[in-house]
Amino acid sequence: MGFWGCRGLGGCGAHLSRLTGAEVHVCNQHRFGYINVPVKAHQTLEDDRANFVHLTLEAMVDGPPMQRSRHISLLPRPLTKMGFDEIFLINLVRRPDRRQRMLASLQELEIIPWVVDAVDGSTLNSSDIKVLGVDLLPGYYDPFSGRTLTKGEVGCFLSHYNIWKEIVSRGLERSVVFEDDVRFEAAFPARLQRLMEELEQAQQDWDLIYLGRKQVNDEDEAPVEGVRNLVVAGYSYWTLAYAISHRGAQKLLATKPLSKMLPVDEYLPIMYDKHPNEDYKRHFAPRDLLVFSAHPLLVYPTHYAGESNWLSDTETSTIWDDDAKKTDWVGSQKTLRDSRGSAGHLRSTARDEL
């Protein structure tokens, strides 16, 4: 008899081998499953539960959901909004696989979202764009590839813009916005709730808090006094997930950004005055958005450019005013893995992969 396993077998496999006297064979080509291993001296049942939930979420990223045994029954637990007024989930209707995974993930995390059908930029023609009042920011070009705005980026901006309008019209004081390609860190709800509680206790004003992002410039990223795991945000990419206040949404709408559009993840750093391009910034005032970031981050992308199963409806699109000119991610650094982000990707769950 022997055990077969793959990545991360490590101490768990060695321990099983010593106990049973069985041979251990390691294969790094296939993922066979997961095993939950306690790492704390006094791990509680709640710790065990958080770790198992995280394993379940990780399994959903690259494969079908883990199925519970028919012999196991669970008491239903109420779904919440984690103390926020609304949890928004942006998803393209033509990406039902992403919607299903995110809904299943949020269900495991006991979070109830409101699904927002994203604006599909690929369906917009020039007339549609003009009717919406969209025009390109003068002089905008992607900083890496040199291309102009894509229809996918127009759709992405409009999707977030519509949520900001919803927040203002409904008077929502605190909301969270998720895109549909999010990978959650362990104990996500508890860590986010603790962060928000410390913010309130410190009486720290805020307009937007990145929960996931690609850090571009960390020179101005000082810790926030009285709040652990929070920094002042520097120039950043991505709008994977963020918390936003009513005041923050008002500020983002007030500059009338549709008439001078650029990608939404470039617009946000302009609005908190950390964008390096002075020509872009002069089109927007005031630039007083109060923005922080969780540190370490609480979510990451499910996949990065060049990895299997990676897909981007913003990078792989067509130019905003020319359906004949297609684009792809080659030349853009935005969707590549950030070496700092991957190195600092702290998975606090206790797990070994088999």
Secondary structure, 3 states (H helix, E strand, C coil): CEEEECCCCHHHHHHHHHHHCCEEEECCCCCCCEEECCCCCCCCHHHHHHHHHHHHHHHHHHCCCCCCCCCCCCCCCCCECCCCCEEEEEECCCCHHHHHHHHHHHHHCCECCEEEECCCHHHCCHHHHHHCCCCECCCCCCCCCCCCCEHHHHHHHHHHHHHHHHHHHHCCCEEEEECCCEEECCCHHHHHHHHHHHHHHCCCCCCEEEEEEEECCCCCCCECCCCCCEEECCCEEEEEEEEEEHHHHHHHHHCCHHHHECCHHHHHHHHCCCCCCHHHHCCCCCCCCCEEEECCCCEEECCCCCCCCCCCCCCCCEECCEEEEECCCCCCCCCCCCHHHHHCCCCCCCEEEC
